[in-house]
C-alpha cells in the first residue's frame, strides 16, 4: 500500500464502486434517502459524507467502514477474471500479427539485451543497482495442468485453434507452439523480474508506463534523457520470444495507483485476425477484470491480485521493492542450439555478460548500475540454482579497463602490462535544426580506454562504444593501426557513460541516441538523425576518425633508434605473471593477477596493491603470493614480504591468501622486505605471481 498521500480520493473510489455494483448515483441517493446532488458532490470531491452516512454506505456496498477510510481495496466480491478479445475493425482491416515483434530476432540473447536495458532505464534509486533476475521454469504433469487452469486456458483454446489455421507466418508459429504443448506435455516459462525500478505506473488507458507497455505500440515513454531505448520496440521482444504470443505481468509500483502499489496484474495476448463461432476478432486480448467505466465497459483491465493468484500464475515476487515481473508463456530460443534448461541458462548468462559487463562493473567508491542473475527450475525444483552473472570471467580486460577509469587509476601511456590508458576523444555535436541557423553546437569530450587484451579473450582489438547507463552499442574495428600491434581492448565512453552531466554531454547523448536504429547496435545515419541535425553523417565520420587517432596514439608502433643510449622508457616497471601450465599458457581455472599498482617507498621497498580474478569452484582457495625482481638476465630472485594485508574479499593467514568459493575478485596489499633485495628496488621491476598453495574444503 502507498503512503497516506497516495490514498485514492474518496470520490474517485466511490464512483468506481458504484460502477462495479451496477449502481448509479441516483440509486445510491435513493438507498440513503438523500438527494442525488449530495452523492454527486461526494463523487466529484466537493464534499465528504458524515460518519453516520459512511456506515450506511458500507452496508450498501457490502463492506466495512475501514475499507471506506483506507480505500486500499474494492468493496464487495471480486469481479470475475477473464479474457477480453478486441473485436475486428468495422472497416474490414486485418492484422495477421504484431509487426513490432519482427523488429528483432526472436532469440533469448536479444530479449535479455532489450528487456534488461528497459529495466536500467527505469532505475529508481540511483544509489542502488537495478536487480534483474531471469528464471527458466519448465512445467509438466500436474504443475502444467494447474498453471493452465489459472491462465483460463479453456477461454483461450478456441482462439488459438482458429488463429493457428492461418497460412501466414504467425499462424504457422502458433501451430508449432500448440503442437509442442500437446505432444510434449510440457511448457517453458521465462520470467524476468526487476527490482529498484519504477514499475508499471499510470492509469489504465491514459499516458503512463503501464499503458505504454500493455496497451500501446511504439510508445517508449522513457522517464528521462538518460534512457537507452527510444523506439518503444524493446518490449516486443517479450512477446516475440513466446511461441504462444502470451505474456503475463505483475508490477509493484513506485507511485500508488488507486491507492495501491502491490500486485498490479494483467496479461496480454497477441494473435492474428481470426473468427471464433462466427465472430471476428482483431488480434490482441487482455486477461483481467472487466471494466465498469461506460466508455470501456467489458474491457479487461488490470486488477489487484492476492498472493494466491500470483503464485498460481507463477508471478510471485520476493519483495515489495518496486519493479515488474514479466512471464513469457511458451518461451523458446529461435537462435536454435539451446534445447535444455542448462543450455538456455548458459545462453542467457552469456548474453547478459556480453551486453552489460560495463553496467555490472563497480569501482572502489562507485557501485555497479546492474546486478543480474539466472536460474532454472523444473516443476518448482532447481535444475540450475540462481547464479549471479559475473562479467569478469568472460571479459577480464574490459572490466579491468573500466574499473581503472572509475577508480581514477588510468595513465597517459601504456608502460606496463597491467595499465589502462585514457585518452580524450573530441566529438563536435552539431546544433539541432530546430534551434535555427545561428545556433552553435557543443564540444563533447568522450573518453577512450585502452589496455592489453587478456589471454582468454575470444574477441579483442576492437573499440566497444557505449553511452547512457554504460549501454554497449557497438564494437567497431579501428582503421590504420599498422602491422604488429599487440592485442588490446578499447572502450569508448560517450555521453552519460563518461560520468559527466554538462550541457555538451546531454547534447552528445541525444545525438547518439538519434543515430541508433531500433536494435541500438550501431551509430549511423538514421531518418531521425538527418531530420534533426545538419551535417550529421560528417560529424559521425569525424567522431570515428578521432577514436582511431586516439587509439593509434596509445597502441601504434614507434620506431626506436639503434643509437639510443638513454633509459628504456617503455620498459615494464610492473609485470603481471600468472601460473603457467605445461603448455606455456596461463593456467585456466586458476586465480590470475588482474591488476598491480605499485611504487618504491622512501625506505626502498616496493609497496604493491594487487587485484585478482578468481574463478568459480566448490572449495575455498588457499593461495601463495610470490614477488620477484624482473632482471634482464639470469634467474629472477624471489623477494620476501615484510607485510601482507587483505583489502577486499580475502584473508591473510601465515603469509597465505584465503579466498572463499563464492568470490570472483579479491584484493590484497604487500610491502617487500628491503633486506631481501639483491639490488636497489629502483633498478628493477617486479613480477607478482599467484601460486596455489593447496586445496582446502569450504
C-alpha positions as CSV (number, residue, x, y, z in Angstrom):
1,X,0.0,0.0,0.0
2,X,1.2,3.6,-0.7
3,X,1.7,6.4,1.8
4,X,-1.1,8.5,3.2
5,X,-0.8,11.0,0.4
6,X,-1.1,8.2,-2.1
7,X,-4.5,7.0,-0.9
8,X,-7.1,7.2,-3.7
9,X,-9.5,10.1,-3.4
10,X,-12.8,9.1,-1.8
11,X,-14.9,10.4,-4.7
12,X,-12.9,8.5,-7.3
13,X,-13.1,5.4,-5.2
14,X,-16.8,5.7,-4.6
15,X,-17.6,6.3,-8.3
16,X,-15.7,3.1,-9.2
17,X,-17.6,1.1,-6.5
18,X,-20.9,2.3,-7.9
19,X,-19.9,1.2,-11.4
20,X,-18.6,-2.2,-10.1
21,X,-22.0,-2.8,-8.5
22,X,-24.1,-1.5,-11.4
23,X,-25.5,1.3,-9.4
24,X,-26.0,4.9,-10.4
25,X,-25.6,8.0,-8.2
26,X,-29.4,8.2,-8.1
27,X,-29.6,4.6,-7.0
28,X,-27.3,5.3,-4.0
29,X,-29.1,8.5,-3.2
30,X,-32.4,6.7,-3.1
31,X,-30.9,4.0,-0.8
32,X,-29.6,6.7,1.6
33,X,-32.8,8.8,1.3
34,X,-30.7,11.7,0.2
35,X,-30.6,13.9,-2.9
36,X,-28.7,12.9,-6.0
37,X,-26.8,16.3,-5.7
38,X,-25.4,15.1,-2.4
39,X,-24.0,11.9,-3.9
40,X,-22.7,13.9,-6.9
41,X,-20.8,16.2,-4.6
42,X,-19.1,13.2,-2.9
43,X,-18.1,11.6,-6.3
44,X,-16.7,14.9,-7.7
45,X,-14.8,15.6,-4.4
46,X,-16.7,18.7,-3.5
47,X,-17.9,17.2,-0.2
48,X,-17.5,14.2,2.1
49,X,-20.3,12.1,3.8
50,X,-20.7,12.4,7.6
51,X,-19.6,9.5,9.8
52,X,-23.1,8.0,10.2
53,X,-23.6,8.1,6.4
54,X,-20.3,6.2,5.9
55,X,-21.8,3.4,7.9
56,X,-24.8,3.2,5.7
57,X,-22.7,3.4,2.5
58,X,-20.6,0.5,3.8
59,X,-23.7,-1.6,4.3
60,X,-25.0,-0.9,0.8
61,X,-21.6,-1.8,-0.7
62,X,-21.3,-4.9,1.4
63,X,-18.1,-3.9,3.1
64,X,-16.9,-2.2,6.3
65,X,-16.2,1.4,7.2
66,X,-12.4,0.7,7.4
67,X,-12.4,0.0,3.7
68,X,-14.1,3.3,3.0
69,X,-11.4,5.0,5.0
70,X,-8.3,3.2,3.8
71,X,-9.6,2.7,0.2
72,X,-6.9,0.1,-0.3
73,X,-9.3,-2.4,-1.9
74,X,-12.5,-2.5,-3.7
75,X,-15.8,-3.2,-1.9
76,X,-17.8,-6.4,-2.2
77,X,-16.9,-9.5,-4.1
78,X,-14.2,-9.6,-6.7
79,X,-15.3,-9.4,-10.3
80,X,-14.5,-12.5,-12.4
81,X,-11.1,-12.5,-14.0
82,X,-11.3,-13.4,-17.7
83,X,-10.0,-12.7,-21.2
84,X,-11.3,-9.8,-23.4
85,X,-10.6,-10.1,-27.1
86,X,-10.6,-7.0,-29.2
87,X,-13.4,-7.0,-31.8
88,X,-12.5,-6.8,-35.5
89,X,-12.3,-3.5,-37.2
90,X,-15.5,-2.3,-38.6
91,X,-13.8,-1.1,-41.8
92,X,-12.7,-4.7,-42.6
93,X,-9.0,-4.1,-41.9
94,X,-7.0,-7.1,-40.7
95,X,-3.6,-7.6,-39.0
96,X,-2.1,-11.0,-39.2
97,X,0.3,-10.4,-36.3
98,X,2.0,-7.6,-34.4
99,X,4.6,-6.1,-36.7
100,X,6.7,-4.8,-33.8
101,X,7.8,-8.4,-32.9
102,X,9.6,-8.7,-36.2
103,X,11.8,-5.7,-35.5
104,X,14.2,-8.1,-33.6
105,X,15.4,-11.7,-33.9
106,X,13.2,-13.9,-31.6
107,X,16.1,-15.3,-29.5
108,X,16.8,-15.1,-25.8
109,X,20.1,-13.1,-26.3
110,X,18.1,-10.3,-27.9
111,X,15.4,-10.5,-25.3
112,X,18.0,-10.3,-22.5
113,X,19.6,-7.2,-24.0
114,X,16.3,-5.3,-24.7
115,X,14.5,-6.1,-21.5
116,X,17.4,-5.5,-19.2
117,X,18.1,-2.2,-20.9
118,X,14.5,-1.2,-20.3
119,X,15.0,-2.1,-16.6
120,X,18.1,0.1,-16.4
121,X,16.2,2.9,-18.0
122,X,13.7,2.7,-15.1
123,X,16.2,2.6,-12.3
124,X,14.5,4.1,-9.3
125,X,17.1,4.7,-6.5
126,X,20.4,6.0,-8.1
127,X,22.3,4.9,-5.0
128,X,21.4,1.2,-5.6
129,X,21.8,-1.0,-8.7
130,X,18.8,-2.4,-10.5
131,X,18.5,-6.1,-9.8
132,X,17.3,-8.2,-12.7
133,X,16.7,-11.9,-12.4
134,X,15.9,-14.4,-15.3
135,X,14.0,-17.6,-14.3
136,X,13.5,-20.5,-16.7
137,X,10.8,-22.8,-15.5
138,X,9.6,-25.9,-17.2
139,X,6.2,-27.3,-16.3
140,X,4.9,-30.8,-16.9
141,X,2.2,-33.0,-15.5
142,X,0.0,-31.7,-12.7
143,X,2.2,-28.5,-12.4
144,X,1.3,-27.7,-16.1
145,X,-2.4,-28.5,-15.6
146,X,-2.6,-26.2,-12.6
147,X,-0.9,-23.3,-14.4
148,X,-3.2,-23.6,-17.5
149,X,-6.2,-23.6,-15.2
150,X,-5.1,-20.4,-13.5
151,X,-4.5,-19.0,-17.0
152,X,-8.1,-19.6,-18.0
153,X,-6.8,-21.8,-20.9
154,X,-10.4,-23.0,-21.7
155,X,-11.2,-19.4,-22.7
156,X,-8.1,-19.2,-24.9
157,X,-8.1,-22.6,-26.7
158,X,-10.8,-21.8,-29.3
159,X,-9.0,-18.6,-30.3
160,X,-5.6,-20.4,-30.6
161,X,-7.3,-23.1,-32.7
162,X,-8.7,-20.5,-35.1
163,X,-5.5,-18.4,-35.2
164,X,-3.3,-21.5,-35.9
165,X,-5.2,-22.2,-39.1
166,X,-3.9,-19.0,-40.7
167,X,-1.5,-19.6,-43.5
168,X,0.5,-16.6,-42.5
169,X,3.8,-16.6,-40.6
170,X,2.3,-16.0,-37.1
171,X,-0.3,-18.7,-37.6
172,X,2.4,-21.3,-38.5
173,X,4.4,-20.4,-35.4
174,X,1.3,-20.7,-33.2
175,X,0.5,-24.1,-34.7
176,X,4.0,-25.3,-33.8
177,X,3.7,-23.9,-30.3
178,X,0.4,-25.7,-29.8
179,X,1.8,-28.9,-31.2
180,X,4.7,-28.8,-28.8
181,X,2.4,-28.2,-25.9
182,X,0.1,-31.1,-26.9
183,X,2.8,-33.7,-27.9
184,X,5.5,-32.9,-25.3
185,X,3.0,-32.2,-22.5
186,X,5.4,-29.5,-21.3
187,X,5.6,-25.7,-21.3
188,X,8.6,-23.5,-20.8
189,X,8.1,-20.2,-18.9
190,X,10.6,-17.4,-18.8
191,X,10.2,-14.8,-16.1
192,X,12.1,-11.6,-15.9
193,X,11.9,-9.8,-12.6
194,X,13.4,-6.3,-11.9
195,X,13.8,-4.6,-8.6
196,X,14.6,-1.0,-7.8
197,X,12.7,0.0,-10.9
198,X,9.7,2.3,-11.4
199,X,7.1,-0.4,-12.1
200,X,4.2,0.0,-14.5
201,X,2.8,3.2,-13.0
202,X,0.0,5.2,-14.5
203,X,-3.7,4.9,-15.5
204,X,-5.3,2.0,-17.3
205,X,-5.8,3.9,-20.6
206,X,-4.1,7.3,-20.3
207,X,-0.5,8.2,-20.6
208,X,1.9,6.3,-18.4
209,X,4.3,3.4,-18.2
210,X,1.5,0.9,-17.8
211,X,-0.3,1.9,-20.9
212,X,2.9,2.2,-23.0
213,X,3.7,-1.5,-22.3
214,X,0.2,-3.1,-22.0
215,X,-2.0,-1.0,-24.3
216,X,0.2,0.6,-27.0
217,X,2.8,0.0,-29.7
218,X,5.8,2.3,-30.5
219,X,5.3,4.2,-27.2
220,X,8.6,4.4,-25.5
221,X,7.5,6.6,-22.6
222,X,11.0,7.0,-21.2
223,X,11.2,9.0,-18.0
224,X,14.4,10.9,-18.8
225,X,17.0,11.6,-21.4
226,X,19.4,9.0,-20.0
227,X,17.3,6.2,-21.3
228,X,18.9,3.7,-23.7
229,X,15.8,3.0,-25.8
230,X,13.8,5.5,-27.8
231,X,11.6,3.5,-30.2
232,X,9.2,1.7,-27.8
233,X,10.1,-1.6,-29.6
234,X,12.2,-3.4,-27.0
235,X,9.2,-4.6,-25.0
236,X,8.0,-6.5,-28.1
237,X,10.9,-9.0,-27.7
238,X,8.9,-10.5,-24.8
239,X,6.0,-11.4,-27.0
240,X,8.4,-12.4,-29.8
241,X,10.0,-14.9,-27.5
242,X,6.7,-16.6,-26.8
243,X,5.5,-19.3,-29.2
244,X,2.0,-18.6,-28.0
245,X,2.3,-14.8,-28.2
246,X,1.4,-14.5,-24.5
247,X,3.0,-12.5,-21.6
248,X,1.7,-12.1,-18.0
249,X,2.7,-9.1,-15.9
250,X,2.8,-8.4,-12.2
251,X,4.1,-5.0,-11.1
252,X,4.9,-3.3,-7.8
253,X,4.5,0.4,-8.3
254,X,6.8,3.2,-7.2
255,X,3.8,5.5,-7.3
256,X,0.4,4.4,-6.0
257,X,-2.5,3.9,-8.4
258,X,-6.0,3.7,-6.9
259,X,-4.3,3.9,-3.5
260,X,-2.3,0.7,-4.0
261,X,1.1,-0.3,-5.2
262,X,1.4,-4.1,-4.8
263,X,0.4,-6.9,-7.3
264,X,-1.0,-5.0,-10.2
265,X,-1.6,-7.9,-12.6
266,X,-2.6,-8.1,-16.2
267,X,-2.0,-10.4,-19.2
268,X,-1.7,-9.6,-22.9
269,X,-2.0,-11.9,-25.8
270,X,-1.0,-11.1,-29.4
271,X,-2.8,-13.2,-32.0
272,X,-3.6,-12.6,-35.7
273,X,-7.1,-11.8,-37.0
274,X,-9.4,-14.8,-36.5
275,X,-13.0,-15.9,-36.4
276,X,-14.4,-17.9,-33.5
277,X,-18.0,-19.1,-33.6
278,X,-18.8,-16.7,-36.4
279,X,-17.4,-13.6,-34.6
280,X,-14.3,-11.9,-36.0
281,X,-11.6,-10.6,-33.7
282,X,-8.8,-8.1,-34.5
283,X,-5.8,-9.6,-32.7
284,X,-4.8,-8.7,-29.2
285,X,-6.6,-9.9,-26.0
286,X,-6.1,-9.0,-22.3
287,X,-6.5,-11.0,-19.1
288,X,-8.0,-9.0,-16.3
289,X,-11.1,-7.7,-14.5
290,X,-14.0,-6.5,-16.7
291,X,-14.0,-2.7,-16.6
292,X,-17.2,-0.9,-15.5
293,X,-16.4,2.5,-17.0
294,X,-19.1,3.3,-19.5
295,X,-16.6,4.0,-22.4
296,X,-14.6,0.8,-21.6
297,X,-17.4,-1.5,-20.4
298,X,-16.4,-5.1,-20.6
299,X,-12.7,-4.5,-21.5
300,X,-10.4,-6.4,-19.3
301,X,-8.3,-4.1,-17.1
302,X,-5.5,-4.8,-14.6
303,X,-6.6,-6.0,-11.2
304,X,-5.1,-6.0,-7.7
305,X,-4.4,-9.7,-7.2
306,X,-4.0,-11.6,-4.0
307,X,-0.9,-13.6,-3.1
308,X,-2.5,-16.9,-4.0
309,X,-3.4,-15.8,-7.5
310,X,0.1,-14.5,-8.3
311,X,1.5,-17.8,-7.0
312,X,-0.8,-19.8,-9.2
313,X,0.2,-17.7,-12.2
314,X,4.0,-18.1,-11.3
315,X,4.2,-14.4,-10.8
316,X,5.1,-14.1,-7.1
317,X,7.8,-11.6,-6.3
318,X,10.3,-12.0,-3.5
319,X,10.0,-8.4,-2.1
320,X,7.9,-5.2,-2.2
321,X,10.8,-3.4,-3.8
322,X,9.2,-1.6,-6.9
323,X,9.6,-3.2,-10.3
324,X,7.9,-5.6,-12.7
325,X,7.8,-9.3,-13.4
326,X,7.2,-10.4,-17.0
327,X,6.3,-14.0,-17.6
328,X,6.8,-15.3,-21.2
329,X,4.5,-18.2,-21.7
330,X,5.8,-20.9,-24.1
331,X,9.2,-19.4,-24.3
332,X,11.7,-20.6,-27.0
333,X,15.0,-19.6,-28.4
334,X,14.7,-19.0,-32.1
335,X,18.5,-19.0,-32.4
336,X,18.5,-22.7,-32.1
337,X,21.1,-25.0,-30.5
338,X,19.8,-24.3,-26.9
339,X,17.4,-27.1,-26.2
340,X,18.0,-28.0,-22.5
341,X,17.4,-25.8,-19.4
342,X,21.1,-25.9,-18.8
343,X,21.8,-24.7,-22.4
344,X,19.3,-21.9,-22.1
345,X,20.6,-20.8,-18.7
346,X,24.1,-20.6,-20.2
347,X,22.9,-18.6,-23.2
348,X,21.2,-16.1,-21.0
349,X,24.2,-15.7,-18.8
350,X,26.5,-15.1,-21.8
351,X,24.1,-12.6,-23.3
352,X,23.9,-10.6,-20.0
353,X,27.7,-10.7,-19.6
354,X,28.4,-9.6,-23.2
355,X,25.9,-6.8,-23.2
356,X,26.1,-5.5,-19.7
357,X,29.6,-6.2,-18.4
358,X,30.1,-2.4,-18.0
359,X,26.8,-1.9,-16.1
360,X,27.8,-4.7,-13.7
361,X,31.3,-3.3,-13.1
362,X,31.9,-1.4,-9.9
363,X,34.8,0.7,-8.6
364,X,36.2,1.1,-5.1
365,X,33.8,4.0,-4.5
366,X,31.4,3.6,-7.4
367,X,28.7,1.0,-7.2
368,X,27.5,-1.1,-10.2
369,X,24.4,0.0,-12.1
370,X,23.1,-3.5,-12.5
371,X,23.1,-6.9,-10.7
372,X,21.9,-9.8,-12.9
373,X,21.3,-13.4,-12.1
374,X,19.8,-16.5,-13.9
375,X,18.2,-19.7,-12.5
376,X,16.4,-22.7,-14.0
377,X,13.7,-24.9,-12.4
378,X,11.5,-27.8,-13.4
379,X,8.2,-28.2,-11.6
380,X,9.4,-25.9,-8.8
381,X,12.7,-27.8,-8.2
382,X,16.0,-26.2,-9.1
383,X,17.9,-27.6,-12.1
384,X,20.4,-24.8,-12.0
385,X,20.4,-22.7,-8.8
386,X,20.4,-18.9,-9.1
387,X,23.8,-17.7,-10.2
388,X,24.8,-14.1,-10.3
389,X,26.4,-13.1,-13.6
390,X,30.0,-12.1,-13.1
391,X,31.4,-10.4,-16.3
392,X,35.0,-10.7,-15.0
393,X,35.1,-14.4,-16.2
394,X,34.3,-13.6,-19.9
395,X,35.6,-10.0,-20.1
396,X,38.5,-9.6,-17.7
397,X,40.4,-6.9,-19.7
398,X,37.3,-4.8,-20.4
399,X,36.2,-4.9,-16.7
400,X,39.8,-4.1,-15.7
401,X,39.8,-1.1,-18.0
402,X,36.5,0.4,-16.8
403,X,37.4,-0.3,-13.2
404,X,40.6,1.6,-13.5
405,X,38.7,4.6,-15.0
406,X,36.1,4.5,-12.2
407,X,38.9,4.4,-9.6
408,X,40.9,7.2,-11.3
409,X,43.9,4.9,-12.0
410,X,44.4,5.4,-15.7
411,X,47.6,6.6,-17.3
412,X,48.6,8.6,-20.3
413,X,50.8,5.9,-21.9
414,X,51.0,2.2,-21.5
415,X,54.4,1.4,-20.0
416,X,53.3,-1.7,-18.0
417,X,51.1,-4.7,-18.9
418,X,48.6,-4.0,-16.1
419,X,47.9,-0.4,-17.0
420,X,44.9,1.3,-18.6
421,X,45.5,4.4,-20.8
422,X,42.8,7.0,-21.1
423,X,42.6,9.5,-24.0
424,X,40.1,12.3,-24.7
425,X,38.2,12.0,-28.0
426,X,36.7,15.2,-29.4
427,X,33.2,15.0,-30.6
428,X,31.7,18.1,-32.3
429,X,27.9,17.8,-31.7
430,X,26.0,19.9,-34.3
431,X,23.1,22.0,-33.2
432,X,19.5,20.9,-33.7
433,X,17.9,22.2,-37.0
434,X,15.1,23.5,-34.8
435,X,17.5,25.8,-33.0
436,X,17.9,28.0,-36.1
437,X,20.8,28.9,-38.3
438,X,22.7,30.9,-35.8
439,X,22.7,28.2,-33.2
440,X,26.0,26.8,-32.0
441,X,26.9,23.1,-31.4
442,X,28.7,21.6,-28.4
443,X,32.2,20.2,-28.0
444,X,31.8,16.9,-26.1
445,X,34.8,15.1,-24.7
446,X,34.4,11.3,-24.9
447,X,36.9,9.0,-23.3
448,X,38.8,6.1,-24.9
449,X,40.2,3.5,-22.5
450,X,42.9,1.1,-23.8
451,X,44.5,-1.9,-22.1
452,X,46.3,-5.1,-23.3
453,X,43.9,-8.0,-24.1
454,X,43.6,-10.9,-21.7
455,X,44.9,-14.3,-22.9
456,X,41.4,-15.8,-22.9
457,X,39.6,-13.0,-24.7
458,X,37.7,-14.6,-27.5
459,X,37.4,-11.2,-29.3
460,X,39.8,-8.3,-29.0
461,X,41.5,-5.4,-30.8
462,X,38.2,-3.5,-31.4
463,X,36.6,-0.5,-29.8
464,X,33.5,-1.1,-27.7
465,X,31.4,2.0,-27.9
466,X,28.9,2.9,-25.2
467,X,26.7,5.7,-23.9
468,X,23.9,6.2,-21.3
469,X,23.9,3.8,-18.4
470,X,27.1,2.1,-19.8
471,X,25.0,0.5,-22.6
472,X,27.2,-1.3,-25.1
473,X,26.1,-0.1,-28.5
474,X,28.6,-1.4,-31.0
475,X,32.0,-3.0,-31.4
476,X,33.9,-1.4,-34.3
477,X,37.1,-2.4,-35.9
478,X,39.6,0.6,-35.9
479,X,41.4,1.7,-39.0
480,X,45.0,2.3,-39.9
481,X,46.7,0.9,-36.8
482,X,49.6,-0.6,-38.8
483,X,51.0,-4.1,-38.6
484,X,52.3,-5.8,-35.5
485,X,50.1,-4.2,-32.9
486,X,49.7,-6.3,-29.8
487,X,46.2,-7.5,-29.0
488,X,44.3,-4.9,-27.0
489,X,40.8,-4.0,-25.6
490,X,39.4,-0.5,-26.1
491,X,36.3,1.1,-24.6
492,X,34.8,4.4,-25.8
493,X,32.7,6.1,-23.2
494,X,30.4,8.8,-24.7
495,X,27.6,10.8,-23.4
496,X,26.5,10.0,-19.9
497,X,28.8,6.9,-19.8
498,X,31.6,9.3,-19.1
499,X,30.1,10.2,-15.8
500,X,29.8,13.9,-16.8
501,X,26.4,15.8,-16.7
502,X,27.1,19.0,-18.6
503,X,25.2,20.5,-21.5
504,X,27.6,19.1,-24.0
505,X,27.1,15.6,-22.5
506,X,23.3,15.9,-22.8
507,X,23.7,17.0,-26.4
508,X,26.0,14.2,-27.3
509,X,23.7,11.7,-25.7
510,X,20.7,12.9,-27.7
511,X,22.7,12.9,-30.9
512,X,24.0,9.4,-30.5
513,X,20.6,8.0,-29.5
514,X,19.1,9.5,-32.7
515,X,21.9,7.8,-34.6
516,X,20.8,4.3,-33.5
517,X,18.4,2.0,-35.3
518,X,15.7,0.1,-33.3
519,X,18.3,-2.6,-32.4
520,X,20.5,0.1,-30.8
521,X,23.5,-1.8,-32.1
522,X,25.4,0.9,-34.1
523,X,25.8,4.6,-34.7
524,X,24.9,5.5,-38.3
525,X,22.7,7.7,-40.4
526,X,19.0,7.3,-39.5
527,X,16.0,9.2,-40.6
528,X,15.6,10.7,-37.2
529,X,19.3,11.9,-37.2
530,X,19.3,13.6,-40.6
531,X,15.9,15.2,-39.9
532,X,17.0,16.6,-36.6
533,X,20.7,17.6,-37.3
534,X,22.5,19.3,-40.2
535,X,25.8,17.6,-41.3
536,X,25.1,14.6,-39.1
537,X,26.9,12.0,-41.3
538,X,30.1,14.1,-41.5
539,X,30.1,14.6,-37.7
540,X,29.8,10.8,-37.2
541,X,32.7,10.2,-39.6
542,X,34.8,12.7,-37.8
543,X,34.0,11.1,-34.4
544,X,35.1,7.7,-35.7
545,X,38.3,9.1,-37.1
546,X,39.0,10.8,-33.7
547,X,38.6,7.5,-31.9
548,X,41.0,5.8,-34.3
549,X,43.6,8.6,-33.9
550,X,43.4,8.4,-30.1
551,X,43.9,4.6,-30.3
552,X,46.9,4.9,-32.6
553,X,48.4,7.3,-30.1
554,X,48.3,4.5,-27.5
555,X,49.0,1.2,-29.3
556,X,50.6,2.4,-32.6
557,X,54.2,1.1,-33.1
558,X,57.0,3.6,-32.5
559,X,60.5,3.2,-34.1
560,X,63.4,3.3,-31.6
561,X,66.8,4.4,-32.9
562,X,69.6,1.9,-32.5
563,X,71.9,4.6,-31.1
564,X,69.7,5.3,-28.2
565,X,71.7,5.3,-25.0
566,X,69.0,6.7,-22.8
567,X,66.9,4.7,-20.3
568,X,64.4,2.2,-21.7
569,X,61.3,4.4,-21.2
570,X,58.9,1.7,-22.3
571,X,60.3,-1.0,-20.1
572,X,57.7,-2.7,-17.9
573,X,58.1,-1.4,-14.4
574,X,55.4,-3.8,-13.2
575,X,54.6,-7.1,-14.9
576,X,51.7,-9.3,-14.2
577,X,52.5,-13.0,-14.3
578,X,50.1,-15.9,-13.6
579,X,50.6,-19.6,-13.0
580,X,51.8,-21.3,-16.2
581,X,50.5,-24.6,-17.3
582,X,52.6,-27.2,-19.1
583,X,51.7,-25.8,-22.4
584,X,53.2,-22.5,-21.5
585,X,49.9,-20.7,-21.5
586,X,48.4,-19.2,-18.4
587,X,46.6,-21.9,-16.4
588,X,42.8,-21.8,-17.0
589,X,40.6,-22.3,-14.0
590,X,43.2,-20.8,-11.6
591,X,43.3,-17.3,-9.9
592,X,45.0,-14.7,-12.1
593,X,46.5,-11.4,-11.3
594,X,44.2,-8.8,-12.8
595,X,45.9,-5.5,-11.8
596,X,49.0,-4.4,-9.9
597,X,49.6,-0.8,-8.7
598,X,52.9,-0.2,-7.0
599,X,55.7,2.2,-6.2
600,X,59.0,2.3,-4.4
601,X,58.6,4.0,-1.0
602,X,61.0,6.1,1.0
603,X,62.6,3.0,2.6
604,X,63.4,1.5,-0.7
605,X,60.7,-1.2,-0.6
606,X,58.1,-2.0,-3.2
607,X,54.5,-1.2,-2.0
608,X,52.0,-3.1,-4.1
609,X,48.3,-3.2,-4.4
610,X,47.2,-6.4,-6.2
611,X,43.7,-7.3,-7.6
612,X,43.0,-11.0,-8.5
613,X,40.4,-12.6,-10.8
614,X,39.1,-15.7,-9.0
615,X,37.3,-18.4,-11.0
616,X,34.3,-20.3,-9.5
617,X,34.9,-23.6,-7.6
618,X,33.3,-25.6,-4.8
619,X,36.1,-25.2,-2.2
620,X,38.0,-22.3,-0.7
621,X,41.2,-21.1,-2.4
622,X,44.4,-21.1,-0.5
623,X,47.0,-19.1,-2.4
624,X,50.6,-18.1,-2.0
625,X,51.6,-14.6,-3.3
626,X,55.1,-14.5,-4.7
627,X,57.1,-11.4,-5.7
628,X,60.3,-11.5,-7.8
629,X,62.6,-9.0,-9.3
630,X,62.4,-8.8,-13.1
631,X,66.1,-8.7,-14.0
632,X,67.4,-8.5,-17.6
633,X,69.4,-11.8,-17.4
634,X,69.7,-14.8,-15.2
635,X,67.2,-16.1,-12.8
636,X,64.6,-13.9,-11.2
637,X,65.4,-13.6,-7.5
638,X,62.4,-14.1,-5.1
639,X,61.8,-11.4,-2.5
640,X,60.4,-11.7,0.9
641,X,57.2,-10.0,2.1
642,X,57.7,-7.6,5.0
643,X,53.9,-7.1,5.2
644,X,50.8,-8.7,3.6
645,X,47.3,-7.4,4.3
646,X,43.8,-8.1,2.9
647,X,41.9,-5.3,1.2
648,X,38.8,-6.9,-0.3
649,X,37.2,-10.3,-0.3
650,X,40.1,-12.3,1.3
651,X,42.0,-13.1,4.4
652,X,45.8,-13.3,5.1
653,X,46.9,-16.1,7.4
654,X,50.5,-17.1,7.9
655,X,51.6,-15.5,4.6
656,X,48.8,-17.2,2.6
657,X,45.8,-15.7,0.9
658,X,42.4,-17.3,1.7
659,X,39.5,-16.7,-0.7
660,X,36.0,-18.0,-0.3
661,X,34.5,-20.1,-3.2
662,X,31.7,-17.5,-4.0
663,X,34.2,-14.7,-4.5
664,X,35.1,-13.6,-8.1
665,X,37.7,-11.0,-7.4
666,X,40.0,-10.3,-4.4
667,X,42.5,-7.6,-3.5
668,X,45.5,-7.5,-1.2
669,X,48.4,-5.2,-0.4
670,X,52.0,-6.1,0.2
671,X,55.3,-4.5,1.1
672,X,58.6,-6.2,0.2
673,X,61.4,-6.7,2.7
674,X,64.3,-4.4,1.7
675,X,66.8,-6.9,3.2
676,X,65.8,-9.5,0.6
677,X,66.6,-7.1,-2.4
678,X,69.7,-8.2,-4.2
679,X,69.8,-4.7,-5.8
680,X,68.1,-1.5,-5.1
681,X,64.3,-1.6,-5.9
682,X,64.6,1.4,-8.3
683,X,67.0,-0.7,-10.6
684,X,64.4,-3.4,-11.5
685,X,60.8,-4.0,-11.9
686,X,58.9,-6.7,-10.1
687,X,56.7,-9.7,-11.0
688,X,53.7,-10.7,-8.9
689,X,52.9,-14.3,-9.2
690,X,50.0,-16.2,-7.5
691,X,50.5,-19.9,-6.8
692,X,48.0,-22.3,-5.4
693,X,49.3,-23.5,-2.1
694,X,46.9,-26.4,-1.5
695,X,43.2,-27.1,-1.7
696,X,41.1,-26.8,1.4
697,X,37.4,-27.6,1.8
698,X,34.9,-24.8,2.2
